[in-house]
Amino acid sequence: MPPFPIIDAHVHLWDTTRFAIPWLAGVPAINRVFDTSAFTEQATGLPIQAFVFVEVNVLPEQALAEVQWALACAQVEPRLQGIVAAAPVEQGDAVRNHLNALQTLSPLIKGVRRPIQDETDPFFCLSDEFVSGVRLVGAYGWSFDLCLRHTQLAAAIELVRQCPETAFMLDHLGKPDVREHTLTPWREELTQLAALPNVFCKLSGLVTEADPMTWTIDELRPYVDAALVAFGEDRVVFGGDWPVLLLASSYPRWIDTLAALTAHLPEGAQRKLWAENARRFYRISNP
């Protein structure tokens, strides 16, 4: 366990009695309510100082209601210090209406996400409309979380190149194929993405890309090492990916695992990874 305060840059909360979340039908182990009380229970004894709520891919017509619910959660859980909201950026300039609605809700909204991981068109995120929508996100002063699979990294690199004024966060290291121990071309494309200065990377989601029952710390090591080399100590952040994480690990086990994988870093770099970089990227106030 790191001896520093932690900002978890990637926490999901959801209420399956309130929202339709179609993808949960395929993962019955976590197809139930995970609210602030559940998070508080599982984070007991952990030095979680703050966390960022990340949208959970509810039905598009419920996206604004999800943010309102997250804001209500923040009223009872003060550690909820940032929200990455859903937004249909593929609408291009028409997404302004949605972004305007978000802007009126709360300054806790720090960024936007529109997952592309399940899109079958490899160039989905390079349509004129998608690129225009992501540029608008940056114009509103928000970041854009990249939720994709390793096979989509090449397209993501081009998206980032076309949106130099938008800050990007790569979720889950781009979901490399840990289960098959595949590093190429993921590592090379990660390096190309990291060469663009407006991208950060979340060290998150690795255990669910490995075999959830048999993964080991040594299997994860080359992926964490590659991200640290590519992005450096100033552009990596910790992400728990709770409660999706529970498919492969407890919350404390993942924190202990990443702490072991990064124990060789200088203390200053560790503090950046566990809190300071997330605070800077998502503009979270000091406690």
ROGU-195414 format. One line per field, with one value per residue (C-alpha): x, y, z. Coordinates in Angstrom, 1 decimal, always signed. Layout:
x: X/...
y: Y/...
z: Z/...
END
This chain:
x: +0.0/+1.5/+2.2/+0.7/-2.9/-4.4/-6.6/-8.4/-8.9/-11.3/-14.2/-17.6/-20.8/-24.1/-27.7/-29.2/-32.7/-32.5/-30.5/-30.4/-26.8/-27.0/-23.5/-24.0/-26.3/-23.1/-21.4/-23.8/-21.2/-21.4/-24.9/-26.2/-26.1/-22.7/-23.2/-21.3/-22.0/-20.6/-17.5/-17.0/-17.2/-14.6/-12.3/-12.3/-8.7/-7.4/-5.8/-8.3/-8.4/-10.5/-11.8/-13.2/-16.5/-16.4/-19.6/-20.8/-22.3/-26.0/-28.5/-27.8/-31.1/-30.2/-26.7/-27.7/-29.7/-26.6/-24.6/-27.3/-27.3/-23.5/-23.8/-26.3/-23.7/-21.1/-23.4/-23.0/-19.5/-17.2/-14.3/-16.2/-14.2/-14.6/-17.0/-16.2/-19.6/-20.9/-21.4/-22.3/-19.4/-20.1/-22.9/-20.3/-21.3/-24.8/-23.2/-23.1/-26.6/-25.5/-22.3/-24.3/-26.5/-23.5/-22.0/-25.0/-24.9/-21.7/-18.1/-17.4/-17.7/-14.0/-14.2/-16.2/-16.1/-17.6/-16.4/-15.3/-14.1/-17.1/-17.4/-16.8/-15.6/-11.9/-12.1/-15.2/-13.3/-11.9/-15.2/-15.4/-18.2/-16.4/-13.3/-15.3/-17.1/-13.9/-12.5/-15.5/-14.9/-11.6/-13.1/-15.4/-12.3/-12.8/-10.7/-11.6/-11.1/-10.1/-11.9/-10.7/-9.0/-5.4/-6.5/-7.9/-4.7/-3.6/-6.9/-6.7/-3.2/-4.6/-7.6/-5.3/-3.1/-6.2/-7.3/-4.1/-6.1/-8.0/-6.4/-6.8/-6.6/-6.0/-8.0/-6.6/-3.4/-5.4/-6.5/-3.5/-3.9/-2.4/-4.1/-2.0/+1.1/+1.1/+3.2/+3.5/+2.3/+0.6/+3.9/+5.1/+1.7/+1.6/+4.9/+3.6/+0.6/+2.7/+4.8/+1.8/+2.1/-1.6/-2.2/-2.0/-2.4/-4.3/-2.6/-5.9/-7.9/-4.9/-6.2/-9.4/-7.4/-5.4/-6.9/-9.1/-8.5/-4.8/-3.1/+0.2/+2.2/+4.9/+2.4/+1.4/+5.0/+5.9/+2.8/+3.2/+6.9/+6.1/+3.6/+6.1/+8.8/+6.4/+4.6/+7.2/+6.4/+4.4/+1.6/+0.6/-2.2/-3.6/-7.0/-8.9/-11.7/-13.8/-16.2/-15.3/-12.0/-13.9/-14.1/-10.4/-9.2/-10.2/-9.6/-6.7/-5.0/-4.9/-3.5/-0.9/+0.0/+0.6/+2.5/+4.8/+5.2/+6.1/+8.1/+11.4/+10.3/+11.6/+9.2/+8.4/+7.4/+5.3/+3.4/+2.7/+1.4/-0.9/-2.3/-0.6/-1.0/-4.6/-5.2/-3.5/-5.2/-8.7/-8.3/-9.1/-8.8/-6.3/-8.1
y: +0.0/+3.4/+5.6/+8.6/+10.0/+8.5/+10.1/+7.4/+8.8/+6.1/+5.0/+3.8/+4.1/+2.9/+2.1/-0.6/+0.1/+3.6/+3.3/+1.0/-0.3/-2.9/-4.2/-5.3/-8.1/-9.9/-9.6/-10.9/-10.8/-7.0/-6.5/-4.9/-1.6/-0.1/+3.2/+5.5/+3.2/+0.2/+2.2/+3.5/-0.1/-1.4/+1.6/+1.3/+1.5/+2.7/+6.2/+7.4/+11.2/+11.9/+10.1/+10.8/+9.4/+8.1/+7.5/+3.9/+3.9/+4.2/+4.7/+8.0/+9.4/+8.9/+10.5/+13.9/+12.1/+10.0/+13.2/+14.6/+11.3/+11.5/+15.0/+13.8/+11.1/+13.8/+15.4/+12.4/+11.4/+14.4/+12.5/+12.5/+15.5/+15.1/+13.8/+12.5/+12.7/+10.9/+13.0/+12.0/+13.7/+11.8/+14.4/+16.9/+20.5/+19.4/+18.1/+21.7/+21.3/+18.5/+20.3/+23.4/+21.3/+19.8/+23.2/+24.4/+21.5/+21.7/+22.7/+19.1/+18.1/+17.9/+15.8/+13.9/+10.3/+8.6/+4.9/+3.6/+0.2/-1.7/+0.1/-2.2/+0.6/+1.0/+4.6/+5.5/+8.1/+9.8/+10.8/+14.6/+14.8/+12.8/+15.0/+18.1/+17.0/+16.2/+19.6/+21.2/+19.3/+21.0/+24.4/+24.0/+23.5/+19.8/+16.8/+13.7/+10.1/+7.6/+4.3/+1.9/-1.5/-1.9/-2.5/+1.0/+2.8/+3.8/+5.6/+7.3/+8.6/+10.3/+11.7/+13.2/+14.7/+16.4/+17.8/+19.5/+21.8/+19.0/+17.2/+13.4/+10.6/+7.1/+4.7/+1.4/+1.7/+1.2/-2.3/-4.3/-8.1/-9.1/-12.5/-13.5/-11.6/-9.6/-6.4/-5.7/-3.4/-2.1/-0.9/+0.9/+2.6/+3.5/+5.2/+7.1/+8.2/+9.4/+11.4/+13.8/+16.1/+16.5/+12.8/+11.3/+7.6/+5.8/+2.8/+0.9/-2.0/-4.4/-7.2/-7.5/-7.7/-10.6/-14.0/-12.8/-16.0/-16.6/-13.3/-12.6/-9.4/-10.5/-10.7/-7.1/-5.8/-5.2/-3.2/-1.0/-0.5/+0.4/+3.0/+4.5/+4.7/+6.1/+8.7/+9.5/+10.4/+13.5/+11.9/+8.7/+8.4/+5.7/+4.3/+1.6/+0.9/-0.2/-2.1/-3.6/-4.4/-6.9/-9.3/-10.0/-8.5/-6.8/-3.0/-3.4/-6.1/-3.9/-1.0/-3.3/-4.7/-1.4/-0.2/-3.1/-2.5/+1.1/+0.8/+1.4/+5.0/+7.9/+9.1/+12.3/+10.2/+7.9/+10.9/+12.1/+8.8/+8.2/+11.7/+14.8/+14.1/+13.2/+16.4/+18.5/+16.8/+16.7/+20.1/+18.7/+21.2/+20.6/+19.3
z: +0.0/-1.0/+2.0/+0.3/-0.2/-3.4/-6.0/-7.9/-11.4/-12.6/-10.4/-11.7/-9.7/-11.0/-9.9/-12.0/-10.5/-12.0/-15.3/-18.2/-18.6/-21.4/-21.2/-17.7/-18.9/-20.0/-16.7/-14.0/-11.3/-11.2/-12.5/-9.3/-7.6/-6.8/-5.1/-2.8/+0.2/-1.6/-2.6/+1.0/+2.3/-0.1/+0.3/+4.1/+5.3/+2.0/+1.7/-0.9/-0.7/-3.8/-6.8/-10.3/-11.4/-14.9/-16.9/-17.3/-20.8/-19.9/-22.6/-24.4/-23.4/-19.8/-20.0/-18.4/-15.7/-14.9/-14.3/-12.0/-10.1/-9.8/-8.5/-5.8/-4.9/-4.4/-1.9/+0.4/-0.6/-0.6/-2.0/-5.4/-6.7/-10.5/-13.1/-16.6/-18.3/-21.4/-24.5/-28.0/-29.7/-32.9/-33.5/-34.4/-34.0/-32.8/-29.6/-28.4/-27.0/-24.8/-23.8/-22.9/-20.7/-19.0/-18.5/-16.5/-14.1/-12.1/-12.1/-10.9/-14.5/-15.6/-18.8/-21.3/-22.6/-25.6/-25.6/-29.0/-27.8/-29.2/-32.5/-35.5/-37.8/-37.1/-38.3/-36.3/-34.2/-37.3/-38.9/-39.5/-37.0/-34.2/-34.6/-34.6/-31.4/-29.6/-30.6/-29.1/-25.8/-25.6/-26.5/-23.5/-21.3/-20.7/-21.4/-23.4/-22.1/-24.7/-24.0/-26.7/-27.4/-28.4/-32.0/-32.2/-31.0/-34.5/-35.1/-31.7/-32.5/-35.6/-33.6/-31.1/-33.8/-35.3/-31.9/-30.5/-28.2/-26.4/-23.5/-23.7/-21.1/-22.3/-20.2/-19.2/-21.2/-24.3/-23.2/-24.3/-24.8/-21.5/-21.6/-24.6/-23.4/-26.6/-26.7/-30.4/-31.9/-28.7/-27.2/-30.3/-30.8/-27.2/-27.6/-30.7/-28.7/-25.8/-28.1/-28.4/-25.4/-24.8/-23.7/-20.3/-19.4/-16.7/-15.1/-14.8/-16.1/-16.7/-14.5/-16.4/-19.7/-18.2/-17.2/-14.3/-12.3/-12.8/-13.5/-11.8/-11.1/-13.5/-16.4/-15.8/-15.3/-19.0/-19.7/-16.7/-17.5/-21.1/-20.0/-17.6/-20.2/-22.9/-20.8/-18.1/-14.5/-15.3/-17.4/-15.7/-13.1/-10.9/-11.8/-9.9/-12.5/-9.5/-9.6/-13.0/-11.2/-9.0/-11.9/-11.4/-8.1/-4.9/-4.7/-2.1/-4.2/-7.3/-5.3/-3.7/-7.1/-8.7/-5.7/-6.1/-9.8/-9.3/-6.0/-7.9/-8.8/-6.8/-4.1/-6.1/-9.1/-7.0/-5.5/-9.0/-10.1/-7.0/-6.8/-8.1/-11.9/-11.5/-9.5/-12.2/-15.2/-13.8/-12.0/-8.5/-5.7/-2.8/+0.2
END
